[in-house]
């Protein structure tokens, strides 16, 4: 067994080979099985239930996880505290006196008063008789700012978030890259105490050649390393430290910021404490006390090597006990109490660590997940502000079963898995017991889902009241509304039917043309990458032909109906040249005058006769050589690329030399192959027609539950 990549530790591990601990392995398996089964069951149910119910709800994936959901609960709990906060007015008294030409504000010993009349009474007492301030006590005391503890994963993530503005997941990716490059030790550890055999001196010695802190390291070795603070030894991996010296040019700017943070923190852990002298002068007038404080740095200690946190002197003039000073003025100010801020990433990590939500290896993933699921938004100062969806989901679960969102549910699982790791319980018994409890909770949630839905109804807008009219429904001939919130949909409030639309693009009505199969008005979808194609809302969701479409969806380009003027038989030219793609290159008739062919399945694109062709049409004539369809092209006056100067030509773009010379592929002409759709002539059996593929949502994963 080993937890360090130091040569000595590796040799020792090789000399003392052991047997893997089956109890610890079973513990990991139990946790994994419980998280997966519980997460899948709840996620699948609530996602399917809420999909298509509300127009402004992104219901592509409404996930639940034993770690993810309590993490969200922390954020919503803070949001509720902010919303329920009632500000109160309080009053403060500040006295001013002058010493050596410097005006000094003095703090009132009573601090703040919430009753205005009481504050006014004290103000009158202090001002009565215009008496001077009298120095009653002067105290000086040496104080210390303690050096930091060794760095574990949670501490590193918190530091990176507050000091560098780097998110937890980004920090972990950078730290792992530095580890694999040999610049940092393993970045996933719960230990913040250096092992007794850890060679701190050699680690510091390695940094003496660094151009930024090398001088400090040499001085530190000369005067001797300070003993590091005691911490927690979790028995996993040693704290995170630098392995060898690096510069920004070696590791890159982003990695350098984290490397510098870790290295300076490590050097601070073996540096002396910061020492300073704090002086406090107390005053009295008419029985009320005031004070002024200052400090003077004695030894900066570890703050010399830290980039922030340097101590600044606060000067206080010399006073003598019994000395009197003039009360120049007395100000009474009013303030209002403020609600707590939203949780920062650092705050959230602390709460997760305290309540045992996730491990050092998974906390960053859970925080990223609640952002990716649109449960929280990252606000200014890297603070986690819950969205409407996150708030409604947590409040809904609290109505049904509060244990499903509070940290206790995860703590119970972790406690049971710990018993397995210690050999006090069998994996099968723990899994069976936990699943029996969660099954009962799941069945109760299914039964009471209407309670959660009531909150959703009050938070989100129903489909019938969302979107803007776009195209006519083929069943009732009334206008359907386009809902452009993800997932993008067309909804007919008269038929109460919803039709999914492709995402990541714009949708508009296509010249009020109708599908010959179902009478739905066609829409034109334009992707951000430049691909544009028509589709029928009904055919797109329910392909009319068995072998039509791709990924369970069918556009007009996939349609093989003989009367469809936008289908495969009318615009299909040849098979897609992209390797592994079964799509067909189709003429985009809306691309005039910058004509182009787009693949019906992938993003391959072929540009044709840029600004030269006036008209273009796909013919039912087949090329004998490549079996692609021929194009009829009418060129503009003075812009024909044909050597004989003719303005019209019918030819195959793959085989005709004059046409082929005008082809420009966005992926590369080298991949342009001469093979077209076979002469199936509308039977749907050409090379351009691929097999139906299973529609798998890439976001429907269970990593990090």
N, C-alpha and C positions, 0 to 999 in steps of 0.2 A: 504494500500500500504506500502511496506517496501523494503529497498535496503541494509539492513545490518542484519547480524545474531546475533548481540549483543542482549542480553536478554532484555534490556530496550527498544530497538527499536522494537523488536517483540511484546512485551506487548503493546506498544503504538499503533502498527498497529492493533492488535486484538481489542483494545478498540475503534478504529476509523475505522470500516469497511466501505468500499466504493464500488462503482460500477466500473467494468472494463471499460477502455476508448475504445469505439468502433472505434473511428477515428484512434487511434494508431494501433489497431488490423487490421483495413482495410489497413492501410499503409503497414504493414508487408505482408499481403496477396497480395497486388498489386505488391510489389517488388518481391515476390516469383513467382507469375504467370508470370510476364514479363521475369524474368531471365530464368525460365524453358522453356517457349515457344520460346524465341529468341535463347537460347542456343541449344535447340533440333533441331530447323529448320536448323540453319547454320552448326551445327556439323554433322548432318546426311547427309546433301548435300555434304559438302566437303570431308567427310570420304569416302562416296560411290564413289565420283568422282575420288579421288586419289588412291583408293585401286587398287593394281595390275598394276599401270602404270609405276612404277620405281622400280628398283632392290634394291637400297640402301636406300630406304625410308621406315621407320617404319610407315605404314599407317593404323595400326589397329584402331587408334582413332585419327583423326585430329580435335580436338575440338575447339569450339569458345564459349566465355562467355563474357557478358558485363563487368564483373570485371576481369576475367582471362586474356583477350586479352589486355586491357590497361596496366595491370601489366607486361605483356610480352613486350609491346611497350616501357616502360621505359628502359628495359634491352637492347633492340635492338637500341634505340636512343643513348644510351651511346656507344654501339658497333660502330655505324656509326660515332660518334664523334671521337672515337679512330682511326678508319680506315682513316678518312679524315684529321687527325691532321698532320700538317707540322711542324717539329721541327725547332727551330731557335737557333742560337748561340748567347750567350750573355757573357759579360765580367765583372768581379768584381775585385776591388782593395782592398787588405787587408794590413794594416800597422802593423808592429810589434815593440814593445818597451819593455824595461825591467825595472821592479821595484822590489826592494828587492830580486833580483836573480830570479824572476819569469818572463818568457816571456809572454807578453799579446798580443793577436790578437785584432786589432781595426777595427770595421766595418765602411765602407765608407758611408757617409751620402747620396750619390747619388744612392746607391744600385747597380743596374745593368745597363750596357750600351750595346746596341745591335749593335753599330758601332765600329769596331775594331780600326779604325783610331782615333776616338774621345777618346776611352779608352787609347790609346797610348799617345795621346796629354796630357790628364790629368795626366798620370803617369810621363811624363817629367816635367810638371809644379810642381808636388809635390816634385820631386827629385831635382829640380833646386836649386843650392846653398847649398845643403846638410844642410838645416836648421833644427833645432830641432822641436819637437812637443811641443806645448804650451797648458797647461790646461786652457780652457776658462770658464768652468762652471761645478759645481758639484751640483747635485740635489738629494734629498732623499725624498721619498714619501711613505706613508703607503698605501698598496693596499690590496684588499681582493679577496679571491676565494669564491664565494657565494655557500652556501649549496644547495644541489639538491632539486627539487620539489618532492612532493608526487608522488608515482609510479602508473601510469595507465598501461593498457595492452600493448599499443604500446611501451612505455618506457621500460617495463619489457622485451619484446621480443628483443628490440634493445640491451639492456644491456646483456642479456643472450647470444646473438649472438657474440658480441664483446669481452665480458669478459670471457665467459665460452665455446664458440665454439658450442653452442647448437642451432639447427635450430628452427625456430618459431613454427612449428607444434609439435616438440618434447617438446619444452618448455611449450606449452599449455597443453599437456598431463600430464606432470609432475606437473604443477601448479594445474590442476584440481584434480589430485590424492592427493596432499597436502591439497587442500581445503576440499575434501570429508573426509579426515582423521582428519580434525579439526586443522590443523597447520597454514593455511593461510586463509585470507578472500577471497571472490569471485574474481576470477582472470580475469573476463571479465568486464572491466569498461573503460569509456572514461574520468572519473573525475580524476584530479590531484590536488585537493584541499580538505583538511580534513573538514568535516562538523563541524559546531560550537558545536554540542553536542557530538562530537567524544572524547572519554576519552583517550587522548594521554598518560597521566601520568600512568594510570592503564596498558596500553599496554607496556610501558617501564618497569614498575614494574614487569610485568610477566617475563621479561628477566633477572632480577637481579640474578636468580639462575643458569643462563647458565654458563658453565665452560669456555667459550671462550670470551664472552663480558659482563659477569655479573658485573665485577668490574667497567667497563666503565659506565654501566647503573646506578649503585649506585652513582657514582660520578656525573653523569648527573642529577639525581633526587636531589642530595644535592645542586648543584649550580643553579638548576632551568632549565626547558626546554626552549629552544629558540622558539619563535613564528615561526611556519612553514610559508613558502612563499605562497603567494596567487597564485592561478592558475585558472583552468577552472572547474566549477561545471556543469557537463552535466546533472545532475538530475537523474542519473541511479544508480550506486553503489558507495560506498566510495572507496578511493584508496586502493591498495593492501598492506596489512600489515600482520605481524605475529599475530597469535591468542594466541599461547602458546609456551613455550620454547621447544626446541628439540635438539637432538644430532644426530650424524651420525649413531650411532647404532640403533636408533629408526626409522629413516626414510629411511635408505639406502644411498649408496654413491651418486647416481645420483640425487635423490630428495634433498639430503643434500646440494649439490652445489647450487641449485636454492634457497632453503630455506635460506641459509647463505647470498646469494646475496640480497634477498628481506629484510631480517632482518637488515643487516648492512646498507642498503640504507634507511630503515625507521628510524633507529637511527640517521643517518646523517641528515635527514630532520629536526630534532628537536635539532640539535647540533649547536654550534656557527660557524660562518664563519671562514675560515682559513685566518689569518692575517700575512702579511710579509712586510718588508721594502725593497723597490726597490731603488737602488742607480745607478745613471748614471753620468759618467764622460765624458765631451766633450773635444776634442782636436782640434787644428787648425794648419795647416802648409801651407804656401803659398796660403792662401785663401780657402783651402779645409778642410772640417770638417770630423772628425772621432769620434767614441764613443765606450765606453765599459760599459756594464751593469752588475750588480750583485744584489743579493737579500739575505735577512737574515730573517729567520722565527721568528715571534713574538709569535703566538699562532696557533698550528696545527688545532685547532677546530675540525670540522667533519672528517678531514682526518685521525684522530687517529683511527677511527672505520672502515674506508674503507680499503679494502685489497690492493687497488692500488690508485695511485694519490697522494702519500705522497710528500710533498714539500722538496726539497734538497737545502741547502744553496749554493750560488755561490759567492765565495769570490772575492772582489775587493780591492787591496791595497789602503792605504790612500794616497790621493793626495791633493795638495793645489792649489787654483785658482792662476794662474800666474806662476806656476811651469813649468819648461821645462824638456823634456825628449828626449833622443836620438832616432832618427828614425833608428832602427836597419836594417830594410829591408822593401821593398814594393813589394808585389807579385801581379801579374796580372794573374788571372785564367780564363779559358773559360769553359763554360757549355752549355748544350743544354736543351731547354724547353722540358718537358715531357707531353705526353698525359694524360688525366685523367684516373684513373683506372676503371675497371669494377665495377658496383654497388655492394656493399656488401649487405647482408640481411638487415643490419641496415639502409643503404642508401635507399634501396627499400621501407622499411617500412615507412620512413620519407616522401618519395614522395607519397606513397599511402595515408598516413594520410593527407598530404597537399591538395591533389586533390580529396579527398573523395572517394577513390576507396576501397570498402568494409567497413566493420565495425570492431570494436575491436575483435569481435567474429569470423570473417571470413578471415581476412588478412592472417593469417598463412596458411589457407587452400588454398588460391589463390596462394601463393608462392610455396607451396608444389605441387600444380596441374601443374604449368608450368614446374616443374622438372619431375614429373611423366609422363607428356605427351611428354617428350624428347624435349621440346622447349628451355630449358636452362640446363646447366651443372654447378654443384657446384664446383668451382675451388679453388685454394689455398687461404687461408684467408677468406673463406666463401663468395667468390665473384661470382656473377651470370653471367656466360658467355653464350651468346645465341648460340644454335646449328644451323646447316645449315637449318633445318626445321623451327625453330623459326624465323630466319632472312627472309627466303623466304616467309613465311606466312605473316609476318608484311609488308614487302615490297610489296607483291602482293596486300594486302588490300589497301595499300596507293595508288597504281596505280588506283584502282577501286573506292574506297570511303574512304578517309582518316578519316572520322568521326567514322568509325567502329573500329578504333584502338586507337585513341587519347582519353585522359581522359574525354573529353567533353561529350561523349555519356553517360558515367556513371554519370557524374555530373548532366546532365539533368534529368536522371531517379531519382536520389536521391532528386533533387529539387522538382520534381513532387510528389514523395512519401511523402516528408516533408509537402507539402501543404495538402495532405490527412490527415496526422497525426494532423495537426492544424485545421482541419475542414473547410479549405478553398476550397477544391475540393472533388468531389465524386470519389470513387475508380473506378467505372465503366467507368467514363469519362476519367480518367487518363490512365487506361489500354487500352481502345479503341483507344485513340489518339496515344499512344506510339506504339501499335501494328500496326497501320496504317502506321506510319513512317517506322518501321522496315520491314514491308511487302514490301514496295516500295524499300527499300535498298536491301532486300533479292532478289527480282526479278531482280534488276539491277546486283547484283553479279552473279546470275545464267546466265544472258545474257553475262556478260563480263568475265566469268571464264577463257576464253582462255588467257587473259592477265596474270592472276596469274599462269596459267600453263606454260607460256613462261618462267617465272622465275624459276619454278620447273625444266623445261627442261635444263636450264643453270646450275642448281645446282646439280641435281641428274642424275644418269645413267639409261638409258632405260633398260627395261627387257631383250631385245635381246642382249645387250652388257654386261650383268651381269651374274655372276655365273660360274660354271664349268660343263662340260658335265658329266652326270651320267648314265641315263637309256634311253632306246629307247621309243619313242612315238608309241602307238599302231595304229595310223592313218597314219602317214607318214614314220614310221620306222627310223626316224632320231633321233639323240641324243637330249634329253632335258637337259637344264641347271638347276642345283640345286642352288637356291639363298638362302643362309643360313642367310641372314639378316631378322630380324623379319618384317613381318610375313614370315615364311619359305615357299618356293614355289618351284615347278618344272615348268619351262617355256619352251614351244616348240616355237622357233622363226619361224619355217617353217609353222606351223599351227596357230601361234599367239594365243595359248591357255595356260592358267595358271592353275595349280592344287595346291591347298593348301595342306601343309603337317603339321603333328603334330609338336608342338614346344617343347622346353626344352629337347632336346635329340640330338642324332646323326643319320644320314641317310646314308646308303651305298647300293650299288647294291647287290641283293640277288641271287648270282650264275647264273645270266643271265636267270633266270626262268621267264616264261611268264604266264599271266592270261589267262585261257581258255575261258573267256567271251569276252575280248576286245583286246587281243594280246599285252597289255602293259607289259613291263618288270617290275617285282616286285622289291620293295626296302625293306630293313630291317631297322626298326626304333628301336633304343635302348634308353630307358629313363635313366636319371641319377640315378634313384632309382633301376635300375637293370632289369626292365621289357623290353623284346625284342619281337617284333612280326613283321611278314611280312605284306605288304599291296600293293595293286594295286592303282596307282595314280588316275585312272578313277573311280574305285569302291569306293575309299575312299571319293571322293567328290560327286559321284552320286551312292548311294547304289543300286545295281541291284534288290534287293528284298525288298518288302514293309516293312517287319518287321525286316530287317537286320540293324545292326549298333546301335550306341549309340550316342546321341547328334547330329544326322544328319550326322555322319561319319561312315564308315564301313571299318574295316580291313579284312584281309583274314580269321581271326578267326570268323568273323561274317558271312562269306559267306556259303550258304547252297547248292551251286551248286554241283551236284554229282561227277563231274570230277575234282574238285579243290582239289589237294592233300595237300593243306595247310589250307583248310577250316574247318568249324565246324564239319563236318562229319568225318574228318580224324584225327583231333587232340583234339577235345572236349572230356573231361573225365567225369566231373560232375559239378553240380551247384556250384556257388561261396558260400562259407560258411559265408561270411561277411553279417551281418544283413542289409536288405534293398537293397542289390545288386542283380540285375537280370542277371548278367554276367555268363559266363561259364569258368571253369578252363580248360585251354588248355595246351597241352604239348609243351614246347619250344624246338623244335628239334635242335636248334643251341646251347643249353646250355650244351651239352655233353662236359666233363664227369660229370659236376656238374648239373645233371638233375633237372629240376624244372617245376612246373605248374604255370602259371600266369592267372589271371582273365582277360577276354576280355574287362571288363568295368572298374573295380577299381584296386587298387594297391595290392590286396591280393595275396600272393605268398606262394607256398608250395614247399619245397625242398625235393628231393627224393634220397635215396641211395647215399649219397655223396661219390664220387670216388669209388663206389663199382660196379655200373652197367656199362657194356660195351656197350650194346645196349638196346633200349627201343622203344616200338611201341604200339600205341593205336589200339586195335582190335575192330571188329564189334560185339563182344560178349557182352551181357548185364548181369549185376549182377541182379539176381532174387530178392535180398533183398533190394538194394537201387536204382536200375535202372541206376547205373553209368556204364560206359564202363570199360572193363577189360584191363589191361596192360600186354604185354609180356615183360619180363625183362631177359636179359642175363647178368650174373654176371662174374666178373673177377676171374681168378684163385686165390684161397686163400683169397678172399674177400667176399665170399657169406655170407649173414646173415642167410641163411636157416639152420635149425638145422640138416637136413639130409645131408648137404653139397652139394646138387645139385646146378648146375650152371644156370639152366633155370626154370622159373616159370611163369604161367599165372594166374592172380588173380585180385581181386578188391582191390585198395589201402585203401578203406574205411572199407571194411568188413573182409578182410583177416588179421588175427592177425600178421603174419610174415611181410607183407607189411606195415600194419598200424603202426607197431612199428618203422619203418624207416622214418616216415613222420615228417617233421619239418616245422611248419608254422611261417612266419615272424610276424604274428599278434597274434598267440596263438593257441595251439592245442585244447584248451577248446571250441573254436568256430568251430572246424572242424566237420561238420554235415554229416550224411550219407544220402545224397539225391543227385541223379545225374540227368542228363538230361533224359527226358522220351524217349521212344523208337520211337521217331518221324522219325528216320532214314533219315535225310536229308530234312524233310518237314518244318523245321524252326519253329516248334511248341513246342519245349521242354521248360523246366523250365529255361534254360539258355538264352532264347531269350526274351529280354525286349521290352517294347513298345518304339516307337520312341519318343525321347524327343526334346523339342524345344531348338535350339542352341542359348544360350544367352551368350553374351560376358560380363563377370563380370566387365570389365573396362568401359563398355558403361553406365556410370552413369552420373547423372546431378548434383551431390552434389558439391557445390562450384562454380557454374557458376556465 
